[in-house]
Amino acid sequence: MEKEKKTIDYRVEKDSIGTKDVPEGVYYGVQSLRAAENFHITGLSMHPEIINSLAYIKKAAAITNCEVGIIDKKIANAIVKACDEILEGKFHKDFIVDPIQGGAGTSLNMNANEVIANRAIELLGGQKGDYSIVNPNDHVNCSQSTNDVIPTAGKMTSLRLLKNLKKELRRLYEALSKKADEFDHVIKMGRTQMQDAVPIRLGQEFKAYSVAVMRDINRMDKAMDEMRTLNMGGTAVGTGINADEAYLKRIVPNLVEISGMDFVQAFDLIDATQNLDPFVAVSGAIKACAVTLSKIANDFRLMSSGPRAGFGEINLPAKQNGSSIMPGKVNPVIPEVVNQVAFNVIGNDVTITMAAEAGQLELNAFEPIVFYCMFQSIDTMAYAVQTFVDNCVSGITANETRCRYLVENSVGVITAICPHVGYQKAADIAKQAIKTGESVRDLILKEGLLTEDELNEIMDPVNMTEPGISGKELLVKTTAKNA
């Protein structure tokens, strides 16, 4: 026996295009449904944080419109209550439009207007779709335009997501700093252009990584300041058409109060409506951070390579089997995923840059792709940094014996000895070491150029890796020896 099919009841809604059947139980309306049908692009849902940002904006607008006498208090209270419920996590499934959409975000704005209006109608005792009670445009969107609501929502969302990314980056900074202290005594070979250079301490390398990460955090902070300037009240093109003067003055302070975020109204609302360069600035800071993280991940993969036939200077925590055919192989999967996230962030930055550049005259129509890429970059980088800290950096150990062996058997240590024996003699020793395979230490002792005690002092990790040690003192020694 065939299972009985559940029938769906519909309500009829009307917009400027015509009438359309909308499922009776949903909170979205006709314009949201048209957009959902038009834009099957990513197959993904709208980011929950931009839904919350829209709820804050609509709540602030309702409060402000009520304060200045434009909206009845009963309707305003119902809108505020509906927004509060969205902020509690309700009705998110009714935000059905694709993150990438035509129309500069009008579909998303109307999706919010319809959901809030229909819930407010219910709260006032009406039936969903009866917009004579609460109208999506006339009440929920009162004194607003997509063109000030959507960029404001994008900025609010970006700032909230960046807060989490910065928290993870600070954890990475602390983890790298801890490893810098732990590895401060480990001498290893420094390399330039993938060739042996001069000795360095492993702790110094990790300290440099931590400094770079902190610089990225500071750079992000500066870029984020640009996201705190809003064009709310500018409505369609920044001129404030259809917005009461009192509303214009109160909307941003009210949004600040209810969101707990620090915003200011742009002194030139037309500029703030036309241009998306603040998003480019933030994306650039995120991209710079991605480059830093990818470089660190590259270094970890190199230093841990082997374990027998590579550098083998550090050990990364073993997290997964590395091969379906090679037994015992363990791959650097965490640095690899950090690399891949970085590649994606860099690509997203290109998209954001081109979308911002493509704006025309009084509006940029490409905000949806800017937000999609921005939110993806911030979220994925935060997750990548989290796993980098927890599953890689915190568990790294040093192969001290291997590190010292590579230093002592490298021709690169000749640079530290050069001030004591002179450049030409040092060059001759280096060539001979490469030709014969003998160590620099053995050759110097064999020729009686330095005593073993002198060599031990020169090749002490601190002496070889701290700035200033080979200054005046070494100059005096070299001059005396060559006299």
C-alpha positions in Angstrom: 0.0 0.0 0.0 1.4 3.4 -1.0 2.3 5.8 1.8 -0.1 8.7 1.9 1.5 11.9 0.6 1.3 14.8 2.9 -0.5 17.7 1.3 0.9 21.2 1.7 -1.4 24.2 2.2 -0.5 27.4 0.5 -1.3 31.1 0.9 -1.3 33.5 -2.1 1.0 36.5 -1.9 1.4 39.3 -4.3 4.3 41.5 -5.3 5.0 43.8 -8.3 5.8 40.8 -10.5 2.4 39.1 -9.8 0.9 36.5 -7.4 2.6 33.4 -6.2 1.7 30.4 -3.9 3.8 30.4 -0.7 3.7 27.4 1.7 1.3 28.3 4.5 3.6 27.4 7.4 6.7 29.4 6.4 7.7 32.8 7.5 9.3 34.0 4.3 7.2 35.5 1.6 6.8 35.9 -2.1 9.9 37.9 -2.8 12.1 35.5 -0.8 10.6 32.6 -2.7 11.3 34.2 -6.1 14.9 34.8 -5.1 15.3 31.2 -3.9 14.1 30.0 -7.3 16.3 32.4 -9.2 19.6 31.8 -7.4 20.6 28.2 -7.1 24.3 29.2 -6.9 26.1 27.7 -3.9 23.5 25.4 -2.4 24.5 26.8 1.0 22.4 28.6 3.6 22.9 32.2 4.6 25.6 32.6 7.3 23.8 32.7 10.7 25.8 35.7 11.8 24.5 37.9 9.0 21.0 36.8 9.8 21.6 38.0 13.4 23.2 41.2 12.1 20.0 41.9 10.1 17.9 41.2 13.2 19.9 43.8 15.1 19.5 46.4 12.3 15.8 45.8 11.9 15.3 46.0 15.7 17.2 49.3 15.9 15.2 50.7 13.0 11.9 49.7 14.6 12.9 51.3 17.9 14.1 54.5 16.1 11.0 54.8 13.9 8.9 54.4 17.0 10.9 57.1 18.9 10.4 59.6 16.1 6.7 58.8 15.7 6.8 57.1 12.3 5.7 53.6 13.4 3.0 52.7 15.9 4.4 51.4 19.2 2.4 48.2 19.0 3.8 47.4 15.6 7.3 48.4 16.6 7.2 46.2 19.7 6.1 43.2 17.6 9.0 43.8 15.2 11.4 44.1 18.1 10.1 40.8 19.6 10.4 39.0 16.3 14.0 40.3 15.9 14.8 39.1 19.5 13.5 35.6 18.6 15.7 35.5 15.5 18.7 36.5 17.7 17.7 33.5 19.9 18.2 31.3 16.9 14.6 30.9 15.8 13.4 31.2 12.2 16.9 30.9 10.6 15.6 28.1 8.4 13.3 30.6 6.8 16.2 32.6 5.4 16.2 30.7 2.1 18.0 32.9 -0.3 21.4 31.8 -1.6 24.5 33.7 -0.3 25.4 34.7 -3.8 22.5 36.5 -5.5 21.8 39.3 -8.0 20.4 42.6 -6.8 23.0 43.9 -4.4 21.4 42.0 -1.5 17.8 43.1 -2.0 16.7 39.4 -1.8 18.4 39.0 1.5 17.0 42.2 2.9 13.5 41.3 1.8 13.9 37.8 3.2 14.6 39.4 6.6 11.7 41.9 6.1 9.2 39.1 5.3 10.3 36.7 8.1 10.2 39.5 10.7 6.9 40.9 9.3 5.2 37.5 9.3 6.3 36.7 12.9 5.2 40.1 14.0 1.8 39.5 12.4 1.5 36.3 14.4 2.5 38.1 17.6 -0.3 40.6 17.0 -2.8 37.8 16.5 -3.0 37.8 12.7 -2.3 35.2 10.0 1.0 35.0 8.1 0.8 36.8 4.8 -1.7 39.5 6.1 0.5 42.4 5.4 -2.2 44.9 6.3 -1.2 44.3 9.9 2.6 44.5 9.5 4.1 45.2 6.1 7.6 44.0 5.2 8.3 47.2 3.2 6.3 49.9 4.9 7.0 48.8 8.5 10.0 46.4 8.8 12.0 48.3 6.1 10.8 51.7 7.1 13.4 54.5 6.7 15.8 51.9 5.2 17.1 50.7 1.9 18.9 47.5 0.9 21.7 49.9 0.2 22.3 50.9 3.8 21.1 47.7 5.5 23.1 45.2 3.6 26.6 46.9 3.8 25.9 47.5 7.5 25.0 43.8 8.1 28.2 42.8 6.2 30.3 45.0 8.4 28.7 43.8 11.6 29.1 40.2 10.6 32.7 40.6 9.6 33.6 42.2 12.9 31.9 39.5 14.9 33.7 36.7 12.9 37.0 38.5 13.1 36.8 38.5 16.9 36.9 34.7 16.9 39.7 34.7 14.3 41.8 37.0 16.5 41.2 34.8 19.5 42.6 31.8 17.6 45.5 33.8 16.3 46.4 34.9 19.9 46.3 31.2 20.9 48.7 30.5 18.0 51.0 33.4 19.1 51.1 32.0 22.7 51.8 28.4 21.4 54.6 29.6 19.2 56.0 31.7 22.0 56.0 28.7 24.4 57.8 26.6 21.8 60.3 29.5 21.4 61.2 29.2 25.1 61.2 25.4 25.0 63.6 25.3 22.0 65.8 28.2 22.9 68.8 26.0 23.6 68.5 23.9 20.4 71.2 24.9 17.9 70.4 24.1 14.3 71.4 25.1 10.8 69.9 28.2 9.4 69.2 28.1 5.7 68.9 30.8 3.0 67.7 29.9 -0.5 67.5 26.3 0.7 71.3 26.2 1.2 73.2 25.9 4.4 73.8 29.4 5.8 74.8 30.0 9.4 73.6 28.5 12.7 70.5 29.6 14.4 68.6 28.4 17.5 65.3 26.6 16.9 63.8 28.8 19.5 64.8 31.9 17.6 62.9 30.6 14.5 59.8 30.0 16.6 60.1 33.4 18.2 60.2 34.9 14.7 57.0 33.0 13.8 55.2 34.4 16.9 56.3 38.0 16.1 54.9 37.7 12.5 51.6 36.4 13.9 51.3 39.3 16.3 52.1 41.7 13.5 49.2 40.1 11.6 46.9 40.6 14.6 47.8 44.3 14.8 47.4 44.8 11.1 43.9 43.2 11.4 43.0 45.5 14.2 43.8 48.6 12.1 41.8 47.3 9.1 38.8 46.5 11.3 38.5 50.1 12.4 37.4 50.9 8.9 34.5 48.5 9.3 33.0 50.5 12.2 31.8 53.3 9.9 28.2 52.8 8.8 26.0 54.3 6.1 22.8 53.6 8.0 20.3 56.4 7.4 21.7 57.0 3.9 19.0 54.8 2.4 19.2 54.3 -1.4 22.2 56.4 -2.5 23.4 58.1 0.6 21.1 61.2 0.4 18.8 59.9 3.1 15.6 60.0 1.0 12.5 58.7 2.9 14.4 58.8 6.2 13.3 61.4 8.8 16.0 63.7 10.0 15.5 62.6 13.6 15.7 59.0 12.5 19.0 59.8 10.7 20.5 61.1 13.9 19.3 58.3 16.2 19.7 55.1 14.1 23.4 54.4 14.6 23.4 55.3 18.4 20.5 52.9 18.8 22.2 50.2 16.8 25.3 50.6 19.0 23.2 50.3 22.2 21.3 47.2 21.2 24.3 45.4 19.5 27.0 46.3 22.0 29.3 47.1 19.2 31.2 50.2 18.5 30.0 52.0 15.4 29.9 55.6 14.0 27.9 57.0 11.2 29.8 58.0 8.1 30.3 61.7 7.8 29.7 61.3 4.0 26.9 58.8 3.5 27.2 58.9 -0.3 30.8 57.8 -0.1 29.9 55.0 2.4 27.2 53.8 0.1 29.2 53.8 -3.1 32.5 52.3 -1.9 33.5 48.9 -0.5 37.1 49.6 0.1 36.9 48.9 3.9 36.2 45.3 2.9 39.2 45.3 0.6 41.3 46.6 3.5 40.1 43.8 5.9 40.5 41.2 3.2 44.0 42.4 2.5 44.9 42.0 6.2 43.4 38.5 6.2 45.3 37.6 3.1 48.6 38.9 4.6 47.9 36.7 7.6 47.2 33.7 5.3 50.6 34.3 3.7 52.3 34.3 7.1 50.6 31.1 8.2 51.3 29.3 4.9 55.0 30.2 5.2 55.1 28.8 8.7 53.3 25.6 7.6 55.8 25.3 4.7 58.7 25.6 7.2 57.2 22.9 9.5 56.9 20.5 6.5 60.5 21.1 5.5 61.9 20.8 9.0 60.0 17.7 9.8 60.7 16.1 6.4 62.0 12.5 6.4 62.0 11.3 9.0 65.3 9.6 7.9 66.0 11.0 4.4 64.9 14.6 5.0 65.8 17.4 7.5 64.3 15.6 10.4 64.9 18.5 12.7 61.5 18.6 14.4 58.7 16.0 14.9 55.1 16.9 14.2 52.4 15.1 16.1 51.3 12.0 14.1 47.6 12.5 13.4 46.7 10.1 10.6 48.1 7.3 8.5 49.9 8.9 5.6 49.4 6.3 2.8 47.1 3.6 1.7 50.1 1.7 0.2 53.2 2.7 2.2 53.1 1.3 5.7 54.2 3.5 8.6 54.1 6.7 6.5 52.8 9.7 8.4 52.1 13.0 6.5 52.1 16.6 7.8 48.4 16.8 7.3 47.8 19.8 9.6 50.3 22.1 7.9 48.9 20.9 4.6 45.4 22.0 5.5 46.7 25.3 6.7 48.4 25.8 3.3 45.1 25.0 1.5 43.1 27.4 3.5 45.7 30.1 2.8 45.4 29.4 -0.9 41.6 29.8 -0.7 41.9 33.0 1.3 44.2 34.5 -1.2 41.8 33.6 -4.0 38.9 35.1 -2.1 40.9 38.3 -1.7 41.2 38.6 -5.5 37.4 38.1 -5.8 36.7 40.7 -3.1 39.1 43.2 -4.8 37.5 42.8 -8.2 34.0 43.0 -6.8 34.8 46.2 -5.0 36.4 47.6 -8.1 33.3 46.8 -10.2 31.0 49.1 -8.3 29.3 51.7 -10.5 28.3 55.2 -9.6 26.1 55.3 -6.4 26.1 51.6 -5.5 28.1 48.4 -5.6 25.9 45.6 -6.8 28.4 42.9 -5.9 28.2 42.9 -2.1 26.8 39.4 -1.9 30.0 37.8 -3.4 32.1 40.1 -1.2 30.4 38.9 1.9 30.4 35.2 0.8 34.1 35.3 0.3 34.9 37.4 3.3 32.9 35.2 5.7 34.4 32.1 4.2 37.9 33.4 4.6 37.5 34.5 8.2 35.7 31.3 9.3 38.0 28.8 7.5 41.1 30.6 8.7 39.8 30.6 12.3 39.2 26.8 12.0 42.6 26.3 10.4 44.4 28.2 13.1 42.5 26.3 15.8 43.6 22.9 14.4 47.1 24.2 13.8 47.5 25.1 17.5 45.8 22.1 18.9 46.9 19.3 16.5 50.3 20.6 15.4 52.2 23.5 17.1 51.5 22.4 20.7 52.9 18.9 20.2 56.0 19.7 18.2 59.2 18.3 19.6 62.8 18.9 18.6 65.4 16.4 17.4 68.3 18.0 19.2 70.9 15.5 18.3 70.0 15.7 14.6 70.0 19.5 14.7 73.4 19.7 16.3 74.8 17.0 13.9 73.7 19.0 10.9 75.3 22.1 12.3 78.6 20.5 13.1 78.9 18.8 9.8 77.8 21.8 7.7 80.2 24.0 5.9 78.0 26.9 7.0 79.7 27.1 10.4 82.8 28.5 8.7 81.0 31.9 8.7 81.3 32.0 12.5 85.0 31.0 12.3 85.8 33.5 9.5 86.5 36.5 11.9 89.1 34.4 13.7 91.1 33.0 10.8 90.3 35.5 8.0 88.1 35.3 5.0 90.5 33.7 2.5 91.6 31.0 4.9 88.0 30.3 5.9 87.1 30.0 2.2 89.9 27.5 1.6 88.8 25.4 4.6 85.2 25.4 3.3 86.3 24.2 -0.2 88.5 21.5 1.4 85.6 20.3 3.6 83.3 20.0 0.6 85.9 18.2 -1.4 87.0 15.7 1.2 83.9 15.3 3.3 85.8 16.2 6.5 84.2 18.5 9.0 85.2 22.1 9.3 86.1 21.5 13.0 88.5 18.6 12.1 90.2 20.6 9.4 90.7 23.6 11.6 92.1 21.5 14.4 94.3 19.6 12.0 95.9 22.8 10.6 96.3 24.2 14.1 94.3 27.3 13.3 92.4 27.3 16.5 92.6 25.3 19.7 89.7 23.0 20.7 88.8 25.3 23.6 88.7 28.3 21.2 86.5 26.3 18.8 84.2 25.2 21.5 83.7 28.8 22.6 83.2 30.0 19.0 80.7 27.3 18.2 78.8 27.7 21.5 75.1 28.1 20.5 74.8 31.5 22.1 78.0 32.9 20.6 76.9 31.7 17.1 73.3 32.9 17.3 73.2 36.2 19.3 73.8 39.5 17.6 76.8 41.5 18.8 78.9 38.6 20.0 81.3 38.7 17.1 81.8 42.5 17.1 84.7 44.3 18.7 86.0 41.3 20.6 86.3 39.2 17.4 87.9 42.0 15.5 90.6 42.3 18.2 91.2 38.5 18.1 91.4 38.4 14.3 93.8 41.4 14.0 96.1 39.8 16.6 96.1 36.4 14.9 96.8 37.9 11.5 99.6 40.2 12.7 
